[in-house]
């Protein structure tokens, strides 16, 4: 087998990324390509930076590729979006991840029920194994939802009172309270490994990063004034989304997360949304049930892998 060349692309050779598709034996079964996404570099009006796009070449042909994504102002990538390799080139793919000086979560997307589809399952497991060979590790599997105007739109329950909260210190306090006993794997990991304050910092950074109005963030109270939780309708770079839903510990077990989700959905629809993306961990059974009850169908499943620990 000839020597492998692993390198980043430049503005002059981003066509190499798409050249992999002509060598692939079949259409993509998982990942961005399986859901109609295309790789377009920023200098052609797209989202992907050539220096955040790495390939492995053998005899001048791309046998593995990886593309990281970040927003226009991001100095480091938010996610590894694309990760593909030819048959027999799993080690080349792992070498791409080892060599590239980029670290972020790998969000591998697959169709619902992928474990029951043998070819799709093999594609998922091959990518996970290659990423693990490069030092990544699975954190959690998630459901991704997409509400559209063709889905049921639940009525507001009327059980809670909502108001905007402009003070970030108040928001921080509420977020910290919702993270106690959380079923969200990302928040739970951050609290365990970094501490509560750092976990709240991470959540606040993400929420401020979202390109939607800060005024949309709302706290929920009972009619008697007791704090229940927080909901944040938002936009991510792709469109409207459920940014955050959280109930404080003393109010759990009363179905309030459903109230917050319905209110969040209604707020986004009132702002003109015709599609709303959302996600939750597959192990968060109460929240998954709330999404189903609120008319959100599962559009994808997702496996989130963490980058190697530094040092």
N, C-alpha and C positions, 0 to 999 in steps of 0.2 A: 504494500500500500504506500502510495506516495506521501511525501511530507505534507503536513497541514499548515496552512497560513491562517492565523486568526488576527483580525484587525477591525477597526472601525471604518465605516464608510465615509466618504466625502461628498460634497455637493455634486461632484463630477461623476460619481459612480453609484448613485442610489438606485439605479436601474437593476443593480445586482440583487437587491432584495427581492424584487418581483421575479427574477430569473429562476429562483428556487421553485416557484409554482409550476413552471414548465417541466421541471424534473420530477416533481412529486407524482407518485403512481396513481393517486386518486384525489378527488376534492377533499379539502380539509374537513375533518370530522369534529374537531374541538378547537378551542382558541378563537381569536378574533376572526380569522378567515372563514370559520364555519357559520358565522352569524352576519355575513354580508359586509364586514368592515374591510377597508382597503388601506394599505400603507401608502401615505402621501407625505413627502418631506415638507418641512416648513417653507423652504424656498420655492415650492410649487403650490403654496397655499394650504398645506396640510398641518398635521400636529406633531410630526416626528422629526427629531433633529438627527442629522447624519452622524454626529459624533456620539450620539446615544444609541446608535444602531451598529451592531457588531455581527460579523459573519465569519464562518470558517470555510475556507476554500481549499479544494483539492483538485489539482490540475486545472486551476482557474475556474472551477465550478463551485457554486455555493452548496455545501452539504449540510450546513446548520446556520441558523440565524436567530438573532434576538434583538428586540427593539424595546427600549424603555420610553415611558411617556411622562411628561410633566406639563404643567400649565405654562403660559407664555412668560411669566415672571419667576418661575421656579429655577433655583440654582442647582438643585439635585432632583432626580426623577422621583415621581410618586409611585410608579408601578412598572413592573416588567409586563408589558402587554403581549408581545409576540415571542414565542419560543418554539421553533420547529426544526426538525432534522430529518434527513433521508434515512431510509432503511439501513441499519448497520452502522449508523453514525451517531449513536447516543453518546459515546465518549467524546466525539468532536463537539457535540452540543454542550456537554459538561465543561469542556475546555473553554468554550466561549464565555460561559458564566464565570469561570475562574479567572480568566484573563482580563475581561472588561473591568475597568475601575469604577463600576457602578453598583450600588447596593440599594435594593428596594424590595418590597413584597412582590411575589409573582402571583398574579390573579388568573388562574386557569379556569376558563369558562367552558361548560359542556351543556348539552341538552338535558332537560329534566329526565330523570330515570336512566341516566347513562350507564349505570351498572347492569341494567338488563339488556343492553345493546352490545354484543360481544366486540365488534370492531371499534366502537366508540370507547368502550371500557379499556381495550388494549391501548388505544391512543392516549387516553388519560394516564394510565398507569406507566406507560413508557416515558411520558414527559415528567411525571412526578419522580420517577426513578432517576432520570438524568439530572433533574434539579437537585435531588438529594445527593447524588454523586458529587455535585459541586459544592456541597455544604449547606444547602437550604433544608428547611424542615417544615412539615405541614403543621399549621396552627389550627385551622378550622375549616369545615365545609359549610357553605352558606347557600341559602336560597336567594335568588334575585327575582324580584317581582316587577311587573309592569302593568299598572292600571291605565286603561284607556277609556274613552267615552263610550265604548261598546260594553264596558263592565258595569255592574251595579254601582250606584253611588249611594252610600248609606246616609241616612238622616242623622243630623246632630242629635246627641242624646239629651242635651239640656241639663245634664247633672252637674256641670262644672262651669266656673266663671273664668274667662281668659283675659289676660291683659299683657301688653308689651312691657318689657322690662329693659330700660336703657342702660342700667348700671351693670357693667361687666362683673363687678365684685359680687353682686347678688347672683348673677348667672353662675359664676364659678362655685359659689356655695351650693347651689342647687345641683349642679353637675356632680360635685363631689359626693353629695348625699345619695344621688341615684346610682353611683358606682359601688356603694356598699352592697355586697351580695349580688352584684350584677351577673346575668347569664351571658353577657357578651364576652366572647373570648379575647378580643382585642383589648377592651377596657380591663378585663380581669388580669390579663398578662401585664399590662402597663402598671397596674396597681401593685401587683406582686413583685415585679422586677425593678420598677422605678420609684414606687411610692405614690400615694394619692395625689399630692400636689403636682408631680410631674405628669401623671395621667390626665389630670384636669388641664394642665398646660397644653398637652398634645391635643385634647379634644377642642379646646378653645382655638388653637392654631388652625385646626381643620375647619372649624365653623366660620372663622373669619376669612379663611381662604376661599370659601364658596362665594361665587359672584352673584349674590342675591342680597336684598336689603336687610340690614341689621334689625330694622324695625319689625320684621316678621317673627322674630324670636318671642315666644309667649310662655308665661307661667300660667299654670292652672291651679285654681283654688276651689274648695267647696263653697257653697253659698254662705256658709258660716265663717269663711275666711281662712280655713286650714289649707296649707300648701299641699298640693297633690303631686305636681311634677312639672315637666317642661316639654313642649313640642316645638320643633323648628322646621317649618316648611322652607324649602330652599331650592336653588338651582345649582347643579354642578355644571361643568363645562358642556355636558351633553344635553342638559335640559332640566325640567322640574324634577325634584326628588324629595323624599322624606329624609330630612337631614338628621334629625335626632328625636327620639321618643324616650322619655325617662320618667319613672314614678319613684318617689322617695319611699324608703322602706316601710314606714308606718302606715302607708296607704295601699300597700300591695295586697293582692287577693280579693280586690273589690271590682275588678274589671275595668279599672280606669285607663289602662294602656289602650284599650279599644276606643274609649272616648277621645283620647289624645290623637290616635291615628285618624279617626273620622274627622276631627276638627282640622288636623293638618291637611288631610285630603281636600276637604271643603275649602280651606283657605287657598290652596293652590288652584283649585278649579275656579274660585272667585277671581283669581289673578289671571285667568285665561288658559290654564294648563289643560291640554287634551291628552297628554301622556304623563305619567308620574312613575319614576323608578324608585325602588326601595329594596332593602335587603335585610336579612336577619340570619343568625346562626341556625343551622339545622337542629342543634341541640336545645335551642331556645323554644321549647314547645309552646309555651303560652303565647309568645309573640307571633310565632308561625300560625297559630290558631286565630289570632286577631287579624292577621292579614287575610286569611281565608274568609273569615266572617265579614270583613270590610270589602270583599269583592276583588281582591288582588290575586290574579293568577300567577303561578310560578312560570317565569319565562326562561330561566337558566338555572343551572347549579354552578357553584363556584368553589374551587379549592384554593385557599390562601396559604402560600408558603412564605416563611420568613427568610430573609437573607442570612448568610453565615454570621455568627457572632464575631465581632472584631477582636483581634488579639487571641 
